[in-house]
Amino acid sequence: MNTTNQNIEELIKLCKENNQKAQFEVYNRYCKAMYNVAYRIVKDEHFAQDVMQEGFLKAFTKINDYRQEVAFGAWLKKIIVNYSIDFYKKNNAFQMEDLNKTLYKIEENDTILSDNIDLNSLKVKQVIDAISGLKDNYRMVLTLFYIEGYDQEEISEILNISYPNCRTTLSRAKESLRKKLEEDL
């Protein structure tokens, strides 16, 4: 059977048998999405490509650990996110202490946009550009929360910070994003 027509479960089974055609097909199916994940974190096209490829290599070497408890794409995405964050920390002097300094009394205001911003006039590119212009710890938390879809507990685990610190950082990041969007309009 041609690997292009196979469903992902069959491809994973073949990958576990080190079938290179199946690995190539899995790579082709997921590479664009995983590149986008890596790029949003490392902020460099070439590094994102490297991180994505390293992530795929790790995924294929650890494919026997995949137990189908979550969708394969989610499992792969977690690998790419972790590789991206590790790369970013190593290469951009991203210090966890910076995140810890943001701990303060948590405010319950969880709105990202104020009445001054017309939601209909915002474009996705504007929001993503605004996020990318924020401090690294804010950009990282907002990317993981809004774009990658991780919840606060998962983010605190990924970034190795406390849950209250994650909530605080996310709250501050949302406020900073709101202000940046208001300035840009």
Helices and strands as residue ranges (DSSP letters): G 3-5, H 8-16, H 20-42, H 45-61, G 63-65, H 72-91, H 96-100, G 119-121, H 124-132, H 136-142, I 143-147, H 152-159, H 163-184
